[in-house]
Amino acid sequence: QVQLVESGGGLVQAGGSLRLSCTVSASGTSFSMRRMGWYRQAPGKQRELVASVTANGTTNYVESVKGRFTISRDNAKNTAYLQMNSLKPEDTAVYYCNAVIFNWPWGQGTQVIVSS
């Protein structure tokens, strides 16, 4: 059973920074071969993909976070990261990571609250 564990969220003032981590457990997950993404779901809204990184390191971002968020991965640790800078109140959401195609079971996510 693959398990995704997200961490690093918290309460931060606008303009602040957070670094999220996501570790994928269980052997044979082929983590290093998968395009990984960070998603977020704000209250009353659908889950959206905000950043992704391919197996070879190519990154992609939704327009609203470009220049502020940086996604990265460490294949040796089966871990993906999301560095979030210049946070805004509209970034408030529960953040999840998962493979972009053929998702694994979702983890519990990590809550990010940005106060104005």
Contacts in CASP RR format, 6 or more apart in sequence:
PFRMAT RR
TARGET T0000
AUTHOR 0000-0000-0000
METHOD contacts of the structure
MODEL  1
QVQLVESGGGLVQAGGSLRLSCTVSASGTSFSMRRMGWYRQAPGKQRELV
ASVTANGTTNYVESVKGRFTISRDNAKNTAYLQMNSLKPEDTAVYYCNAV
IFNWPWGQGTQVIVSS
1 26 0 8 1.000
1 105 0 8 1.000
2 24 0 8 1.000
2 25 0 8 1.000
2 26 0 8 1.000
2 29 0 8 1.000
2 104 0 8 1.000
2 105 0 8 1.000
3 24 0 8 1.000
3 25 0 8 1.000
3 26 0 8 1.000
3 105 0 8 1.000
3 107 0 8 1.000
4 22 0 8 1.000
4 23 0 8 1.000
4 24 0 8 1.000
4 25 0 8 1.000
4 96 0 8 1.000
4 97 0 8 1.000
4 98 0 8 1.000
4 104 0 8 1.000
4 105 0 8 1.000
4 106 0 8 1.000
4 107 0 8 1.000
5 22 0 8 1.000
5 23 0 8 1.000
5 25 0 8 1.000
5 107 0 8 1.000
5 108 0 8 1.000
6 20 0 8 1.000
6 21 0 8 1.000
6 22 0 8 1.000
6 95 0 8 1.000
6 96 0 8 1.000
6 97 0 8 1.000
6 107 0 8 1.000
6 108 0 8 1.000
6 109 0 8 1.000
6 110 0 8 1.000
7 20 0 8 1.000
7 21 0 8 1.000
7 22 0 8 1.000
7 110 0 8 1.000
8 18 0 8 1.000
8 19 0 8 1.000
8 20 0 8 1.000
8 21 0 8 1.000
8 110 0 8 1.000
9 18 0 8 1.000
9 20 0 8 1.000
9 95 0 8 1.000
9 110 0 8 1.000
9 111 0 8 1.000
9 112 0 8 1.000
10 18 0 8 1.000
10 110 0 8 1.000
10 111 0 8 1.000
10 112 0 8 1.000
10 113 0 8 1.000
11 113 0 8 1.000
11 115 0 8 1.000
12 18 0 8 1.000
12 87 0 8 1.000
12 112 0 8 1.000
12 113 0 8 1.000
12 114 0 8 1.000
12 115 0 8 1.000
13 114 0 8 1.000
13 115 0 8 1.000
14 87 0 8 1.000
14 88 0 8 1.000
14 89 0 8 1.000
14 114 0 8 1.000
14 115 0 8 1.000
14 116 0 8 1.000
15 85 0 8 1.000
15 86 0 8 1.000
15 87 0 8 1.000
15 88 0 8 1.000
15 114 0 8 1.000
16 85 0 8 1.000
16 86 0 8 1.000
16 87 0 8 1.000
16 114 0 8 1.000
17 83 0 8 1.000
17 84 0 8 1.000
17 85 0 8 1.000
17 86 0 8 1.000
17 87 0 8 1.000
18 84 0 8 1.000
18 87 0 8 1.000
18 112 0 8 1.000
19 81 0 8 1.000
19 82 0 8 1.000
19 83 0 8 1.000
19 84 0 8 1.000
20 38 0 8 1.000
20 81 0 8 1.000
20 82 0 8 1.000
20 84 0 8 1.000
20 95 0 8 1.000
20 97 0 8 1.000
20 110 0 8 1.000
20 112 0 8 1.000
21 79 0 8 1.000
21 80 0 8 1.000
21 81 0 8 1.000
22 36 0 8 1.000
22 38 0 8 1.000
22 79 0 8 1.000
22 80 0 8 1.000
22 81 0 8 1.000
22 82 0 8 1.000
22 96 0 8 1.000
22 97 0 8 1.000
23 77 0 8 1.000
23 78 0 8 1.000
23 79 0 8 1.000
24 31 0 8 1.000
24 78 0 8 1.000
24 79 0 8 1.000
24 80 0 8 1.000
24 104 0 8 1.000
25 78 0 8 1.000
29 78 0 8 1.000
29 104 0 8 1.000
31 75 0 8 1.000
31 78 0 8 1.000
32 55 0 8 1.000
32 75 0 8 1.000
33 55 0 8 1.000
34 55 0 8 1.000
34 99 0 8 1.000
34 100 0 8 1.000
34 101 0 8 1.000
35 52 0 8 1.000
35 53 0 8 1.000
35 54 0 8 1.000
35 55 0 8 1.000
35 99 0 8 1.000
35 100 0 8 1.000
35 101 0 8 1.000
36 52 0 8 1.000
36 53 0 8 1.000
36 71 0 8 1.000
36 73 0 8 1.000
36 80 0 8 1.000
36 97 0 8 1.000
36 98 0 8 1.000
36 99 0 8 1.000
36 100 0 8 1.000
37 49 0 8 1.000
37 51 0 8 1.000
37 52 0 8 1.000
37 53 0 8 1.000
37 71 0 8 1.000
37 80 0 8 1.000
37 97 0 8 1.000
37 98 0 8 1.000
37 99 0 8 1.000
37 100 0 8 1.000
38 49 0 8 1.000
38 50 0 8 1.000
38 51 0 8 1.000
38 52 0 8 1.000
38 69 0 8 1.000
38 71 0 8 1.000
38 80 0 8 1.000
38 82 0 8 1.000
38 95 0 8 1.000
38 96 0 8 1.000
38 97 0 8 1.000
39 47 0 8 1.000
39 48 0 8 1.000
39 49 0 8 1.000
39 50 0 8 1.000
39 95 0 8 1.000
39 96 0 8 1.000
39 97 0 8 1.000
39 98 0 8 1.000
40 47 0 8 1.000
40 48 0 8 1.000
40 50 0 8 1.000
40 91 0 8 1.000
40 93 0 8 1.000
40 94 0 8 1.000
40 95 0 8 1.000
40 96 0 8 1.000
40 112 0 8 1.000
41 47 0 8 1.000
41 48 0 8 1.000
41 93 0 8 1.000
41 94 0 8 1.000
41 96 0 8 1.000
42 90 0 8 1.000
42 92 0 8 1.000
42 93 0 8 1.000
43 93 0 8 1.000
45 93 0 8 1.000
47 96 0 8 1.000
48 62 0 8 1.000
49 62 0 8 1.000
49 100 0 8 1.000
50 61 0 8 1.000
50 62 0 8 1.000
50 64 0 8 1.000
50 65 0 8 1.000
50 69 0 8 1.000
51 59 0 8 1.000
51 60 0 8 1.000
51 61 0 8 1.000
51 62 0 8 1.000
51 65 0 8 1.000
51 69 0 8 1.000
51 70 0 8 1.000
51 71 0 8 1.000
51 82 0 8 1.000
52 59 0 8 1.000
52 60 0 8 1.000
52 71 0 8 1.000
52 100 0 8 1.000
53 59 0 8 1.000
53 60 0 8 1.000
53 71 0 8 1.000
53 72 0 8 1.000
53 73 0 8 1.000
53 80 0 8 1.000
57 73 0 8 1.000
59 70 0 8 1.000
59 71 0 8 1.000
61 67 0 8 1.000
61 69 0 8 1.000
61 71 0 8 1.000
64 90 0 8 1.000
65 84 0 8 1.000
65 91 0 8 1.000
68 84 0 8 1.000
68 85 0 8 1.000
68 86 0 8 1.000
68 87 0 8 1.000
69 82 0 8 1.000
69 83 0 8 1.000
69 84 0 8 1.000
69 85 0 8 1.000
70 82 0 8 1.000
70 83 0 8 1.000
70 85 0 8 1.000
71 80 0 8 1.000
71 81 0 8 1.000
71 82 0 8 1.000
71 83 0 8 1.000
72 80 0 8 1.000
72 81 0 8 1.000
72 83 0 8 1.000
73 79 0 8 1.000
73 80 0 8 1.000
73 81 0 8 1.000
74 80 0 8 1.000
74 81 0 8 1.000
80 97 0 8 1.000
82 95 0 8 1.000
82 97 0 8 1.000
84 91 0 8 1.000
84 112 0 8 1.000
87 112 0 8 1.000
87 114 0 8 1.000
88 114 0 8 1.000
89 114 0 8 1.000
89 115 0 8 1.000
89 116 0 8 1.000
90 114 0 8 1.000
91 112 0 8 1.000
91 114 0 8 1.000
92 112 0 8 1.000
92 113 0 8 1.000
92 114 0 8 1.000
93 112 0 8 1.000
94 109 0 8 1.000
94 110 0 8 1.000
94 111 0 8 1.000
94 112 0 8 1.000
95 109 0 8 1.000
95 110 0 8 1.000
95 111 0 8 1.000
95 112 0 8 1.000
96 106 0 8 1.000
96 107 0 8 1.000
96 109 0 8 1.000
96 110 0 8 1.000
98 104 0 8 1.000
98 106 0 8 1.000
98 107 0 8 1.000
END
